[in-house]
Amino acid sequence: MRRIAPDRDQLLGIVAEVFREHGYEGASLSLIGEATGLGKGSLYHFFPGGKEEMARAVIAHIDGWFEDNVFAPLRDRTDALAGIEHMFEATDSYFRSGRRVCLIGAFALDESRDLFAGQIRDYFGRWVTHLADALARGGHGKADAAELAEESVAAIQGALTLARAANDLDVFSRTLRRLRMRLGLPAKI
């Protein structure tokens, strides 16, 4: 029976999970093929540049999701606090309340990070910049907003790691709750 090839979004989601589980170096084409149900020839059809192109496409895909669901609301909402609130909800949802590793963060720590340094730097830089701008629009001084934004993104990334290391998903939820209060959002029950 002939398999139906997944669409590109589905394929990128599957490949992303292989990278999350095995890291860039450990994600062999065999593992990726097994997970996607595609042979090497089909994988090279979708990604002529091989595993590096796959990783770049996965990063771009994740970046696109964050652009639509985190960065744009921070940047475009007239009510800055509503944009920040949306960032917390979307972030919690994307990272499945601490159950999902940040793949871009994982690539930043991987030995192959130099391959993707520009994409990684751009992703985190835009997150900090858009959050800082929203905080400034919400009443924080510019310097304070920049520091709070950097601290917040670092805390989110650190909480993902600590929650996993401690096998305590509540670490992520507690961190988001504390950050919400630190940024001046109403307490959430």
C-alpha positions in Angstrom: 0.0 0.0 0.0 1.3 3.4 -0.9 1.8 5.9 1.9 0.5 9.5 1.5 3.2 12.0 2.1 2.6 14.4 4.9 2.2 18.1 4.0 5.1 20.3 4.7 3.8 21.6 8.1 3.1 18.0 9.3 6.5 17.0 8.1 8.3 19.9 9.9 6.4 19.0 13.1 7.5 15.4 12.9 11.1 16.4 12.1 11.1 18.9 15.0 10.1 16.2 17.4 13.0 14.0 16.2 15.4 16.9 16.8 13.8 17.5 20.2 14.3 13.9 21.2 17.7 13.3 19.8 19.3 16.7 19.2 20.7 17.8 15.9 23.7 15.5 16.0 21.8 12.5 17.1 18.9 12.9 14.6 20.1 10.7 11.8 18.3 10.5 8.5 17.3 7.0 9.4 15.6 8.2 12.5 13.9 11.0 10.6 12.9 8.6 7.9 11.4 6.2 10.4 9.5 9.0 12.1 8.1 10.5 8.9 7.6 7.3 7.0 9.7 8.7 4.1 12.8 7.2 2.6 16.0 9.1 2.2 15.2 10.0 -1.4 11.9 11.5 -0.4 13.5 13.4 2.4 16.1 14.8 0.0 13.2 15.7 -2.4 11.6 17.9 0.4 15.0 19.0 1.7 17.8 18.9 -0.9 20.2 20.3 1.6 19.7 17.4 3.9 19.6 17.5 7.7 20.9 21.1 7.9 18.2 22.3 5.6 15.6 20.4 7.7 16.8 22.1 10.9 16.8 25.5 9.2 13.2 24.8 8.0 12.1 23.6 11.4 13.6 26.8 13.1 11.9 28.9 10.5 8.6 27.1 11.1 8.8 27.6 14.9 9.8 31.2 14.3 6.8 31.7 12.1 4.5 30.3 14.8 6.0 32.6 17.4 5.8 35.6 15.0 2.0 35.0 14.6 1.2 34.0 18.1 3.7 35.8 20.4 5.6 38.6 18.6 2.8 40.1 16.5 0.4 40.4 19.5 3.2 42.0 21.6 4.0 44.4 18.7 0.5 45.1 17.4 -2.0 45.1 20.2 -3.0 48.6 21.2 -3.5 47.4 24.7 0.1 46.4 25.6 -0.8 44.5 28.7 -3.3 42.4 26.6 -0.4 41.6 24.3 1.8 40.5 27.1 -1.0 38.4 28.6 -1.4 36.8 25.2 2.3 36.1 25.1 2.1 34.2 28.4 -1.0 32.2 27.2 0.6 31.3 23.9 3.9 30.5 25.5 2.3 28.2 28.0 0.3 26.5 25.3 3.3 26.1 22.9 5.5 24.6 25.5 2.7 22.5 26.8 3.0 23.9 30.3 6.6 22.9 30.5 6.3 19.5 28.8 7.9 20.5 25.5 11.6 21.5 25.1 12.3 24.8 23.4 14.0 23.4 20.2 15.5 26.7 19.3 17.0 27.0 22.8 18.3 23.4 22.4 19.9 24.2 19.1 21.6 27.3 20.8 23.2 24.9 23.3 24.1 22.1 20.8 27.5 21.7 19.3 26.1 22.6 15.9 24.8 26.0 17.1 27.1 28.0 14.8 25.2 26.6 11.8 22.0 28.3 13.0 23.4 31.2 15.1 21.8 33.9 12.9 18.3 32.3 13.1 18.6 31.7 16.8 19.9 35.2 17.6 17.1 36.7 15.5 14.4 34.7 17.2 15.4 35.5 20.7 16.3 39.0 19.9 12.9 39.7 18.4 11.2 38.1 21.4 13.1 40.4 23.8 12.6 43.5 21.7 8.9 43.1 21.2 8.3 42.3 24.8 10.4 45.3 25.9 8.5 47.6 23.5 5.2 46.3 24.9 6.4 46.8 28.5 7.4 50.4 27.6 4.0 51.0 26.0 2.5 49.6 29.2 4.2 52.2 31.4 7.6 50.8 32.2 10.6 53.1 31.6 12.6 52.1 28.5 15.7 50.8 30.4 13.5 48.9 32.9 11.4 47.4 30.1 14.5 46.2 28.3 15.8 44.5 31.5 12.5 43.0 32.4 12.1 41.6 28.8 15.5 40.0 28.8 14.9 38.6 32.3 11.5 37.2 31.3 12.7 35.4 28.2 15.7 34.0 30.1 13.4 32.9 33.0 11.0 31.1 30.5 13.9 29.3 28.9 15.5 28.4 32.3 12.1 27.2 33.6 11.7 24.8 30.7 15.1 23.3 31.5 14.7 23.2 35.2 11.2 21.7 35.0 12.6 18.9 32.8 15.7 18.4 35.0 13.7 18.3 38.2 10.9 16.3 36.6 8.5 18.9 38.1 6.4 20.6 35.5 5.0 23.0 38.1 8.4 24.8 37.9 7.3 26.2 34.5 3.8 27.2 35.8 5.2 28.8 38.9 7.8 30.8 36.8 5.1 32.1 34.5 2.9 33.1 37.4 5.8 35.0 39.1 6.7 36.7 35.8 3.2 37.8 35.2 3.2 39.5 38.6 6.7 41.0 38.0 5.5 42.5 34.7 2.4 44.0 36.3 -0.3 41.6 35.1 -3.2 40.7 37.4 -2.7 37.5 39.4 -4.1 34.5 37.6 -5.7 31.7 39.6 
